[in-house]
Amino acid sequence: MQGIKDWIPTKEKAQYIQSLLRCGFDTIDFGSFVSPKAIPQMKDTAEVLSRLDLSATNSKLLAIVANVRGAQDAVIHPEIQYLGYPFSISENFQMRNTHKTIEQSIGVLQEILNLAEANNKEVVAYLSMGFGNPYGDPWNVEIVGRWTEKLSDMGVKILSLSDTVGTSTPEIITYLFSNLIPKYPEIEFGAHLHTTPTAWHEKVDAAFNAGCRRFDGAIQGFGGCPMAKDELTGNMPTEKMLSYFTAQKVNNNINTMSFESSHNEATKIFTKYH
């Protein structure tokens, strides 16, 4: 929703997230504590949270935070288990996304880790530009390895490699996961993949076969990164991943009827507001 200009009423946001909470997903990324000036659509995140009924769900809630202020706003809510922080290994993208250099961003991440620990939350660090970089900054797998090492030393336990602008190839996905997962057994690695409509299968397949077991998705691939500016590249469609895991005979604990109702809800919202 974050990239949509038209205001989506709080009630409709909460309704959609409530429908997702019935599906059986492990984690729902339900909102962002970010500057209302930068991303106006997310200014009602605390109110959306107050409208959710969490009594019948096992799904955990994750809120995205882009700075210490956002983390301070998020940790006061006992219902939130995870703080997601987008950490870019591209200097250019980090500036576009959070207006900070990588050096400053490391300091912010440290403060967020401290806040999370003091408030019994976990941090999910997203390594943006994890699979390549269209902005001309140096990128190679050694750089990704170095940052993984650094974040691991800082205490990050969940690291989602993020293909923010859809540049990943099956070869790079395979190489990174198959090298990093055995090297850092204490870290849970995730795949936050963006994709064009035709490339989703090869990306999920590469990550799964290389040992990744945490996948981010969005129904029908709606959304993408509002800071990345590419019409063709959306989020990884959840329904495509579910069909992939079904074909692989992986038990994903998803209630099919509830998912279908969420899928309909998504169609309603995202065709109405865009």
C-alpha atoms as one frame of an Amber mdcrd trajectory, in Angstrom:
protein
   0.000   0.000   0.000   2.890   2.350   0.710   3.343   3.439  -2.910  -0.360
   4.174  -3.518  -1.196   7.874  -3.725  -4.955   7.671  -3.053  -5.705   7.473
   0.664  -6.857   3.995   1.715  -9.171   4.439   4.721  -7.879   2.983   7.992
 -10.914   0.730   8.263 -10.166  -0.885   4.871  -6.489  -1.376   5.686  -7.420
  -3.083   8.962 -10.025  -5.255   7.223  -7.478  -6.477   4.673  -4.832  -7.233
   7.297  -7.454  -8.969   9.441  -8.215 -11.242   6.480  -4.478 -12.047   6.157
  -4.315 -12.899   9.859  -6.820 -15.704   9.244  -4.685 -17.397   6.574  -2.008
 -19.011   8.743   1.058 -17.040   7.584   4.021 -16.985   9.930   4.427 -13.195
   9.851   2.371 -10.290   8.517   4.192  -7.102   7.558   1.233  -4.910   8.528
   2.540  -1.323   8.446   5.423   1.100   8.769   6.404   3.616  11.402   7.950
   6.044   8.961   7.768   9.770   8.268   4.212  10.736   7.220   5.810  13.300
   4.899   7.844  10.621   3.100   5.104   7.963   2.984   1.698   9.511   3.858
  -0.170   6.207   3.311   1.440   4.732   6.445   0.639   7.513   8.906  -2.252
   5.531  10.436  -0.229   2.386  11.223  -0.797   2.665  15.001  -4.540   3.098
  14.444  -4.658   0.122  12.047  -2.954  -1.939  14.753  -5.502  -0.880  17.368
  -8.323  -2.216  15.151  -6.865  -5.700  14.657  -8.263  -8.667  16.549  -5.306
 -10.924  17.322  -7.194 -13.361  19.556  -7.568 -16.106  16.931  -4.305 -15.895
  15.001  -0.837 -17.400  15.366   0.653 -14.956  12.860   3.195 -12.521  14.259
   3.227  -8.844  13.338   6.138  -7.035  11.733   6.398  -3.253  11.365   8.916
  -1.566   9.095  10.980   1.208  10.693  13.384   3.466   8.806  15.019   5.214
  11.758  15.318   5.288  15.556  12.228   7.483  15.914  10.154   4.896  14.049
  11.555   2.099  16.220  10.677   4.062  19.375   7.114   4.458  18.092   6.881
   0.739  17.277   8.329  -0.820  20.442   5.627   0.644  22.693   3.118  -1.761
  21.097   3.220  -5.191  22.780   1.404  -6.769  19.793   4.364  -6.148  17.474
   6.983  -8.884  17.545   9.330  -7.829  14.750  10.913  -4.566  13.644  11.972
  -4.656  10.005  14.861  -2.382   9.030  15.856  -1.830   5.378  19.645  -1.742
   5.328  21.065  -1.093   1.886  24.534  -2.062   0.802  24.095   0.488  -1.989
  25.151   3.951  -0.805  22.877   5.522  -3.444  19.806   3.498  -2.514  20.357
   3.996   1.224  20.334   7.758   0.596  17.179   7.517  -1.551  15.395   5.272
   0.915  16.386   6.684   4.327  18.528   9.764   3.547  21.474   8.258   5.360
  24.893   6.986   4.385  25.724   3.338   5.047  27.972   4.461   7.916  25.079
   6.343   9.552  22.735   3.466   8.816  24.897   1.009  10.759  24.620   3.315
  13.799  20.843   3.438  13.386  20.642  -0.356  13.120  22.670  -0.710  16.337
  20.265   1.593  18.180  17.268  -0.308  16.791  18.806  -3.629  17.910  19.286
  -2.160  21.421  15.706  -0.864  21.522  14.374  -4.211  20.299  16.298  -6.134
  22.928  15.144  -3.809  25.729  11.519  -4.229  24.603  11.504  -7.942  23.858
  11.274  -7.583  20.056  13.306  -9.092  17.245  14.854  -7.267  14.315  14.503
  -8.449  10.742  17.247  -6.745   8.732  16.602  -6.462   5.008  19.792  -6.373
   2.995  18.544  -4.198   0.113  20.394  -4.518  -3.163  21.450  -7.934  -1.869
  21.446  -9.426  -5.379  22.907  -6.669  -7.482  22.905  -2.943  -7.954  21.587
  -0.812 -10.788  22.838   2.425  -9.228  26.472   2.059 -10.202  27.787   1.272
  -6.706  30.283  -1.580  -6.475  28.498  -4.897  -5.945  29.741  -8.448  -5.713
  29.035 -11.483  -3.565  32.060 -10.717  -1.362  30.491  -7.364  -0.426  27.258
  -9.177   0.525  29.310 -11.675   2.544  31.131  -8.880   4.354  27.909  -7.150
   5.348  26.390 -10.449   6.481  29.416 -10.956   8.731  29.109  -7.412  10.104
  25.356  -7.690  10.792  25.811 -11.122  12.345  28.448  -9.690  14.713  26.010
  -6.928  15.669  23.445  -9.526  16.707  21.106  -9.698  13.716  19.420 -13.110
  13.764  17.051 -12.765  10.777  18.510 -11.474   7.538  16.342 -11.124   4.483
  18.279 -10.706   1.256  16.273  -8.176  -0.709  16.039  -7.906  -4.426  14.555
  -4.443  -4.173  14.514  -3.629  -7.882  14.245  -7.108  -9.380  17.850  -7.487
 -10.585  18.421 -10.973  -9.138  19.148 -13.956 -11.370  18.752 -17.623 -10.405
  22.561 -17.977 -10.537  23.194 -15.175  -8.029  20.330 -16.330  -5.772  21.721
 -19.871  -5.752  25.279 -18.719  -5.140  24.421 -16.424  -2.225  22.068 -18.700
  -0.315  24.095 -21.869  -0.820  27.215 -20.087   0.485  25.745 -17.970   3.276
  23.268 -20.422   4.864  25.910 -23.044   5.836  28.393 -20.350   6.899  26.006
 -18.613   9.339  23.891 -21.360  10.897  22.715 -18.995  13.659  21.047 -16.665
  11.124  17.643 -17.292   9.592  18.004 -16.164   5.978  15.025 -14.908   4.035
  14.310 -14.086   0.402  12.576 -10.793  -0.243  12.343 -11.060  -4.008  10.830
  -8.633  -6.475  10.042  -9.922  -9.909   8.591  -9.278 -13.326   5.523 -11.453
 -14.067   7.522 -14.100 -15.959  10.577 -14.521 -13.710   8.955 -15.512 -10.394
   9.311 -19.291 -10.718  13.028 -19.427 -11.433  13.735 -17.072  -8.514  11.701
 -18.974  -5.902  13.030 -22.273  -7.206  16.651 -21.114  -6.954  16.214 -19.802
  -3.394  14.315 -22.879  -2.203  16.801 -25.329  -3.683  19.682 -23.383  -2.133
  18.160 -23.896   1.317  16.122 -20.729   1.931  12.942 -21.355   3.944  11.705
 -17.848   4.690   9.951 -16.079   1.803   8.245 -12.693   1.612   5.322 -12.204
  -0.732   2.405  -9.923  -1.522  -0.891 -11.101  -2.950  -0.944 -10.744  -6.753
   2.476  -9.108  -6.516   0.878  -5.762  -5.644   3.240  -3.046  -4.574   6.955
  -2.808  -4.823   9.372  -0.307  -3.408   8.115   3.274  -3.888  11.751   4.410
  -3.839  12.796   2.025  -6.626  10.647   3.427  -9.442  10.004   0.564 -11.818
   6.493  -0.160 -13.060   7.185  -3.710 -14.197   8.783  -4.997 -11.061   6.321
  -5.932  -8.337   6.542  -7.913  -5.141   6.754 -11.689  -5.304   3.133 -12.907
  -5.720   2.106 -14.956  -2.688  -0.293 -17.172  -4.653   2.495 -18.162  -7.071
   4.746 -19.146  -4.173   1.938 -21.151  -2.588   1.413 -23.076  -5.810   5.176
 -23.685  -6.005   5.313 -25.031  -2.433   2.269 -27.210  -3.057   4.026 -28.700
  -6.088   7.096 -29.303  -3.882   4.817 -31.008  -1.298   5.873 -28.512   1.362
   3.355 -28.034   4.155   2.821 -24.292   4.394  -0.007 -24.275   7.006  -2.124
 -21.958   4.861  -5.898 -22.176   5.073  -6.979 -22.216   1.414 -10.470 -20.784
   1.992  -9.127 -17.901   4.082  -6.451 -17.216   1.504  -9.047 -17.075  -1.249
 -10.998 -14.504   0.708  -7.811 -12.423   1.230  -7.103 -12.687  -2.481 -10.575
 -11.245  -3.237 -10.077  -8.522  -0.635  -6.748  -7.581  -2.280  -8.380  -7.348
  -5.716 -11.074  -5.062  -4.284  -8.667  -2.721  -2.522  -5.938  -2.510  -5.119
  -8.244  -1.956  -8.080 -10.139   0.713  -6.166  -7.043   2.629  -5.015  -3.977
   2.929  -7.184
